[in-house]
């Protein structure tokens, strides 16, 4: 069975985010094993230099979670339609990738050097979304992709 890891900077304070994530984890359980790892977000920035320093410190921790095919969520990454994202995941699996790890940055994003060290960067939009919402969107799109690949009626 496929292993999907979501490595996320920051944790939820609001229960409704957990509810949404848990719903998609439950749905995805039929298709893949889902592992969500949260690392502490460093939010003590006072200026741009501190922001960059914090992102670098987070990147050092994130680096230890690289596994399989690694994907960063980045605003300037590759864009896919839902159908093409499903085909992309299918190709990754066909090519022998049994583990795919997605990295979701915190409120300041991911360290640029870390992001570029991964296999790929993908974007769900040119718009900026809260990192909490992005985790839910990612899980929903992964679920949609597996629904497409398995001819389920979820995808319209």
KEVOZA-883812 format. One record per residue (C-alpha): x, y, z; residue number from 1. Coordinates in Angstrom, 3 decimals. Layout:
<nodes>
@c1: X&c2: Y&c3: Z&nr: NUM
...
</nodes>
This chain:
<nodes>
@c1: 0.000&c2: 0.000&c3: 0.000&nr: 1
@c1: 1.175&c2: 3.508&c3: -0.821&nr: 2
@c1: 2.694&c2: 5.535&c3: 2.044&nr: 3
@c1: 1.911&c2: 9.259&c3: 2.024&nr: 4
@c1: 3.642&c2: 11.545&c3: 4.497&nr: 5
@c1: 2.650&c2: 15.139&c3: 5.148&nr: 6
@c1: 5.347&c2: 16.992&c3: 7.033&nr: 7
@c1: 3.897&c2: 20.279&c3: 8.208&nr: 8
@c1: 5.338&c2: 23.293&c3: 9.965&nr: 9
@c1: 2.959&c2: 24.361&c3: 12.718&nr: 10
@c1: 0.009&c2: 22.773&c3: 14.409&nr: 11
@c1: -3.695&c2: 23.503&c3: 14.585&nr: 12
@c1: -5.205&c2: 25.578&c3: 17.362&nr: 13
@c1: -8.744&c2: 25.287&c3: 16.018&nr: 14
@c1: -10.488&c2: 21.920&c3: 16.196&nr: 15
@c1: -12.281&c2: 22.366&c3: 12.864&nr: 16
@c1: -8.949&c2: 22.030&c3: 10.998&nr: 17
@c1: -8.350&c2: 18.696&c3: 12.766&nr: 18
@c1: -11.885&c2: 17.596&c3: 11.880&nr: 19
@c1: -11.288&c2: 18.300&c3: 8.175&nr: 20
@c1: -7.885&c2: 16.593&c3: 8.171&nr: 21
@c1: -9.255&c2: 13.556&c3: 9.987&nr: 22
@c1: -12.131&c2: 13.238&c3: 7.526&nr: 23
@c1: -9.766&c2: 13.116&c3: 4.546&nr: 24
@c1: -7.351&c2: 10.792&c3: 6.380&nr: 25
@c1: -10.276&c2: 8.421&c3: 6.958&nr: 26
@c1: -11.340&c2: 8.576&c3: 3.302&nr: 27
@c1: -7.770&c2: 8.082&c3: 2.079&nr: 28
@c1: -7.298&c2: 5.026&c3: 4.289&nr: 29
@c1: -8.815&c2: 2.872&c3: 1.546&nr: 30
@c1: -6.026&c2: 3.886&c3: -0.842&nr: 31
@c1: -2.915&c2: 4.702&c3: 1.169&nr: 32
@c1: -1.332&c2: 4.909&c3: 4.585&nr: 33
@c1: -1.269&c2: 8.525&c3: 5.750&nr: 34
@c1: 1.262&c2: 9.859&c3: 8.214&nr: 35
@c1: 1.091&c2: 13.492&c3: 9.328&nr: 36
@c1: 4.079&c2: 14.948&c3: 11.123&nr: 37
@c1: 4.012&c2: 18.403&c3: 12.650&nr: 38
@c1: 7.099&c2: 20.335&c3: 13.619&nr: 39
@c1: 7.054&c2: 23.436&c3: 15.770&nr: 40
@c1: 6.826&c2: 26.686&c3: 13.867&nr: 41
@c1: 9.306&c2: 29.355&c3: 14.851&nr: 42
@c1: 7.326&c2: 32.573&c3: 15.114&nr: 43
@c1: 9.623&c2: 34.905&c3: 17.038&nr: 44
@c1: 10.653&c2: 36.951&c3: 14.004&nr: 45
@c1: 11.274&c2: 40.647&c3: 14.387&nr: 46
@c1: 12.654&c2: 41.314&c3: 10.902&nr: 47
@c1: 13.366&c2: 39.632&c3: 7.571&nr: 48
@c1: 16.728&c2: 38.328&c3: 8.795&nr: 49
@c1: 15.022&c2: 36.572&c3: 11.705&nr: 50
@c1: 12.365&c2: 35.125&c3: 9.385&nr: 51
@c1: 15.073&c2: 33.647&c3: 7.144&nr: 52
@c1: 16.962&c2: 32.329&c3: 10.168&nr: 53
@c1: 13.791&c2: 30.675&c3: 11.493&nr: 54
@c1: 13.035&c2: 29.076&c3: 8.133&nr: 55
@c1: 16.585&c2: 27.715&c3: 8.001&nr: 56
@c1: 16.200&c2: 26.238&c3: 11.504&nr: 57
@c1: 12.900&c2: 24.620&c3: 10.448&nr: 58
@c1: 14.561&c2: 23.287&c3: 7.274&nr: 59
@c1: 17.223&c2: 21.489&c3: 9.328&nr: 60
@c1: 14.455&c2: 19.634&c3: 11.150&nr: 61
@c1: 12.415&c2: 19.008&c3: 7.991&nr: 62
@c1: 15.463&c2: 17.547&c3: 6.264&nr: 63
@c1: 15.301&c2: 14.570&c3: 8.614&nr: 64
@c1: 11.841&c2: 13.687&c3: 7.321&nr: 65
@c1: 12.744&c2: 13.287&c3: 3.658&nr: 66
@c1: 11.507&c2: 9.913&c3: 2.500&nr: 67
@c1: 10.800&c2: 8.480&c3: -0.935&nr: 68
@c1: 9.766&c2: 11.072&c3: -3.495&nr: 69
@c1: 9.751&c2: 14.473&c3: -1.797&nr: 70
@c1: 7.454&c2: 17.339&c3: -2.812&nr: 71
@c1: 7.367&c2: 20.899&c3: -1.481&nr: 72
@c1: 4.217&c2: 22.972&c3: -1.686&nr: 73
@c1: 5.379&c2: 26.242&c3: -3.209&nr: 74
@c1: 3.509&c2: 29.093&c3: -4.846&nr: 75
@c1: 5.894&c2: 28.980&c3: -7.839&nr: 76
@c1: 5.902&c2: 25.204&c3: -8.223&nr: 77
@c1: 4.448&c2: 23.049&c3: -11.002&nr: 78
@c1: 0.696&c2: 23.439&c3: -11.445&nr: 79
@c1: -1.616&c2: 20.539&c3: -12.194&nr: 80
@c1: -5.292&c2: 20.167&c3: -12.886&nr: 81
@c1: -6.908&c2: 17.584&c3: -10.616&nr: 82
@c1: -6.871&c2: 15.053&c3: -13.451&nr: 83
@c1: -3.207&c2: 15.713&c3: -14.253&nr: 84
@c1: -2.285&c2: 15.561&c3: -10.551&nr: 85
@c1: -3.914&c2: 12.117&c3: -10.421&nr: 86
@c1: -1.945&c2: 11.040&c3: -13.495&nr: 87
@c1: 1.242&c2: 12.426&c3: -11.938&nr: 88
@c1: 0.696&c2: 10.435&c3: -8.729&nr: 89
@c1: -0.042&c2: 7.347&c3: -10.825&nr: 90
@c1: 3.225&c2: 7.797&c3: -12.736&nr: 91
@c1: 5.179&c2: 8.235&c3: -9.502&nr: 92
@c1: 3.690&c2: 4.977&c3: -8.195&nr: 93
@c1: 4.271&c2: 3.178&c3: -11.506&nr: 94
@c1: 7.887&c2: 4.351&c3: -11.420&nr: 95
@c1: 8.312&c2: 2.509&c3: -8.108&nr: 96
@c1: 7.775&c2: 5.308&c3: -5.598&nr: 97
@c1: 5.972&c2: 3.587&c3: -2.732&nr: 98
@c1: 6.438&c2: 6.605&c3: -0.457&nr: 99
@c1: 5.639&c2: 10.206&c3: -1.300&nr: 100
@c1: 6.387&c2: 12.922&c3: 1.232&nr: 101
@c1: 4.783&c2: 16.352&c3: 0.984&nr: 102
@c1: 6.233&c2: 19.335&c3: 2.847&nr: 103
@c1: 3.918&c2: 22.171&c3: 3.889&nr: 104
@c1: 5.641&c2: 25.272&c3: 5.237&nr: 105
@c1: 4.435&c2: 27.461&c3: 8.053&nr: 106
@c1: 3.164&c2: 31.019&c3: 7.833&nr: 107
@c1: 6.484&c2: 32.147&c3: 6.312&nr: 108
@c1: 6.795&c2: 29.244&c3: 3.870&nr: 109
@c1: 9.713&c2: 26.866&c3: 3.421&nr: 110
@c1: 13.404&c2: 27.681&c3: 3.249&nr: 111
@c1: 14.217&c2: 28.149&c3: -0.447&nr: 112
@c1: 17.341&c2: 25.967&c3: -0.431&nr: 113
@c1: 15.494&c2: 23.163&c3: 1.357&nr: 114
@c1: 12.573&c2: 23.364&c3: -1.055&nr: 115
@c1: 14.879&c2: 23.192&c3: -4.069&nr: 116
@c1: 16.640&c2: 20.134&c3: -2.575&nr: 117
@c1: 13.433&c2: 18.112&c3: -2.965&nr: 118
@c1: 12.355&c2: 16.169&c3: -6.050&nr: 119
@c1: 9.647&c2: 18.624&c3: -6.992&nr: 120
@c1: 7.779&c2: 21.762&c3: -6.019&nr: 121
@c1: 4.049&c2: 21.940&c3: -6.721&nr: 122
@c1: 1.590&c2: 24.801&c3: -6.511&nr: 123
@c1: -2.155&c2: 24.621&c3: -6.009&nr: 124
@c1: -2.611&c2: 28.285&c3: -6.905&nr: 125
@c1: -0.784&c2: 31.540&c3: -7.448&nr: 126
@c1: -2.790&c2: 32.794&c3: -4.484&nr: 127
@c1: -1.455&c2: 32.620&c3: -0.943&nr: 128
@c1: -3.404&c2: 30.420&c3: 1.480&nr: 129
@c1: -3.050&c2: 29.965&c3: 5.225&nr: 130
@c1: -0.803&c2: 26.956&c3: 5.844&nr: 131
@c1: -3.557&c2: 25.304&c3: 7.910&nr: 132
@c1: -5.986&c2: 25.494&c3: 5.009&nr: 133
@c1: -3.294&c2: 24.302&c3: 2.586&nr: 134
@c1: -2.948&c2: 21.049&c3: 4.525&nr: 135
@c1: -6.689&c2: 20.418&c3: 4.095&nr: 136
@c1: -6.585&c2: 21.358&c3: 0.395&nr: 137
@c1: -3.638&c2: 19.010&c3: -0.161&nr: 138
@c1: -5.418&c2: 16.074&c3: 1.485&nr: 139
@c1: -8.594&c2: 16.809&c3: -0.464&nr: 140
@c1: -6.696&c2: 16.873&c3: -3.765&nr: 141
@c1: -4.872&c2: 13.640&c3: -2.920&nr: 142
@c1: -8.227&c2: 12.045&c3: -2.117&nr: 143
@c1: -9.665&c2: 13.403&c3: -5.368&nr: 144
@c1: -6.667&c2: 11.972&c3: -7.274&nr: 145
@c1: -7.161&c2: 8.508&c3: -5.789&nr: 146
@c1: -10.888&c2: 8.755&c3: -6.544&nr: 147
@c1: -10.074&c2: 9.524&c3: -10.171&nr: 148
@c1: -7.561&c2: 6.676&c3: -10.384&nr: 149
@c1: -10.056&c2: 4.237&c3: -8.846&nr: 150
@c1: -13.091&c2: 5.380&c3: -10.876&nr: 151
@c1: -14.959&c2: 6.602&c3: -7.792&nr: 152
@c1: -17.785&c2: 9.078&c3: -8.268&nr: 153
@c1: -16.269&c2: 11.741&c3: -5.956&nr: 154
@c1: -14.494&c2: 13.573&c3: -8.788&nr: 155
@c1: -16.841&c2: 15.582&c3: -10.954&nr: 156
</nodes>
